[in-house]
Amino acid sequence: MTNASITVLGLGAMGSAITARLRETGYDTTVWNRTAAKTEPHVEAGSRAAPTVAEAIKTGDFVLVVLLDHASVREQLEPVADALKEKVVINLTTTTPNESRATAAWAAEHGIAYLDGAIMAVPEMIGGPGSRLLYSGDENAYAIARTILETLGTADYEGTDAGLASLKDMALLSAMDLMFTGYVQAIAMMRTVGVSAYDTAEEVQAWLGAMLPHGRGLAEIIDGRTYETGGQSADFTRAAQASMITASREQGIRADLLEPHLKLLNELAATGRGGKDWLAIIELLTIK
Ligand code: FVH
């Protein structure tokens, strides 16, 4: 399908990397960007530039949207809804699951084939071995676009609910965020005795590397839902968590990043579940 024409809307860091990869793999590319100057290097490299979104989508069978956020996507796509009817629209912009579902519903109302995507990679990784992109929504659109999408990285289709790709994106980013804020806490604590960030990061990496294989065991306990386990109880973990918080403060370091976990453990104890596995905090996370 290298004779397919692809329009890319948005030439920020990610849109540029995607356009470059599509060109390298032989696709005919038309680009549009709000700030027109960003199209110039792409034109020099062989893409076609269009002055408006409406012009840009005329030449593409596939329209890849790589804008800042949900609002910018809707701002640019809504005025050209009729012209998108003949196209497959793939939105790679980061959005929340409900924003993805709303755009999918809007697309369905207008008869537009729409696939929502989430990019689990940074621009330099696009097209390389570690690049992974998630997709959800119109299954037929995925089947038609699949060959193109596989040039950007591993392509995983998550299901027909258009919010699924962004939900997994947000879940994985949440895990990454909590892990890296853990690095920051450890580095802040060790810096108080003159240890460099580099050295603590090495230590954290080795420690987490040893601990990560236990993740699957945690999942088994959670799937069992009884939380009757020989593992770490909430009460045990409360004591450990309180020590970490006290140690931070003794070193003159705020414990704001640690406190939310202790708050949940305290809630378990206050509701008579201190003897349960600490993983029972997951049952407190559902907003009622
Ligand atoms: N860069 C990354 O590492 C991450 C990896 C994971 C996925 N994200 C998401 O990808 C989307 C694009 O990110 P980006 O890195 O390309 O972002 P920027 O370089 O900041 O470029 C933003 C582009 O959006 C255009 N834009 C912003 N607002 C509007 C608007 N109202 N109308 C039209 N275009 C708009 C902006 O245009 P300009 O400022 O150059 O005129 C850029 O083309 C994003 O969802 C990430 O979360 C990337």
Residues whose N, C-alpha, C, O or C-beta is under 5 A from the ligand:
A	BS01	FVH	G10 L11 G12 A13 M14 G15 N33 R34 T35 V66 L67 L68 D69 S72 L92 T93 T94 I119 A121 V122 P123
